[in-house]
Amino acid sequence: MGLKKILGRLATTRCHVLIVEAPGHAPVRMAVEQDLARRGWVPALSPADADILCVCGEPAADLTQVLDRIWDELPSPRARTTVVAAADIEGALTACARELADPERQAAKAGARNNDAGSPDSGDHGQMDDGDMGHSQMDHGQMDDGQMDDGQMDDGEMDHGQMDHGSMDHDPMDHGSMDHGGMDMPMPDGIALAGQGSDRDGLDLDELQVPLGPVLPFWPAGLVLRCTLQGDVVMSAQAEWLSTGPGAEATVADSRAVVVHQTDLASRLLRLAGSTDAAGRMERIRNQALASGSAAASHGPLTAELSRLKRSFLLRRSLRGVGRVGTDAPRPEAGTDAWDRLLGMVEGAVSAAAGVYQPPSRLSRHLDAALLADLAAGQELGRVRLIVASLDLSPVAALTAAAR
């Protein structure tokens, strides 16, 4: 066995996988996370950190366009797969590991990728036509900067003492009259140059238009939050949702589904809040409920975890006051902050495990968007991430087997 193959096999013992959940396919995403934990693999936090791009569920056209851009950002060696059912996960990830460990295949793909990047068609300069820039009409022999004629400039006779910079008149070369409007040069990664806007103190500061999502760790599937940033402060935000892809089905809201959903939400918020140990325990409770098919076994561990969370001074201090919803908001979260909502998630899971639960109703996307815009305005990016994670933006559908 060659050295390359040995190194390839060693590299695939701990792959980093960027998981992207298509809207409506949370069960597949949770199953992928379980399989990664079993293998000892790591969920990637960004495309640059990933070896594998794993799409959970069949994406709609708008998400597919985003995924193609994300795929371009993954460094080689890399592999990509789409899984639409839990039964497909083990085989799909194993195939990706084999692909990563194949040096010949990766070298061929890297070469094709470099050729595509270097092809003339891959670099579209918009309306920037070299012919329009007038190089053929640019006679350097006639370019006279004042009295300095390149045609008559003899290096041997060039006396710096006689070179009067004051006589070099650059007025004919007026940068103010250089119109770049004809040079339509796309900005890197589609991010426009900063504009200007007034901050809260009335000062004019640079502002950027930056989208958060839809591919972001611990982020609701399909959500795009378009933010206007000044520094790291969100001045305004507008929420959008991508289309639900084919194959997505409503979840039957029995007690086990509520336990799984609530613990999944809590684990994501805990991850973002920096409480990784508590998040790991919550994920294990979720996985136990998924594997057992019953919620009752989760009651004891959930009760213990709720008690532990209530005693966490640092966690309470970091979440208290974050994303407080007004008492007059037409939502079940009215009057709560991120800390209250975290406890509510776990308390809801405890009640569901005991057989007592109320399935949440599906509020309109319009109300979701209005709430997100209101809570995000004036907040730092880190707090916006916590606010979004503390809200149940895709609750378990209020359906029961009997209602079907």
Helices and strands as residue ranges (DSSP letters): H 3-11, G 12-14, E 16-21, H 26-39, E 42-43, G 47-49, E 52-56, H 61-73, E 79-83, G 86-88, H 89-100, H 103-118, G 120-122, G 130-133, G 140-142, E 144-145, E 148-149, G 150-152, G 155-157, G 160-162, G 165-167, G 175-177, G 180-182, G 188-190, E 195-198, E 204-212, E 223-230, E 233-241, H 255-272, H 276-292, G 296-298, H 299-310, H 313-319, H 338-353, H 365-376, E 379-380, H 381-390
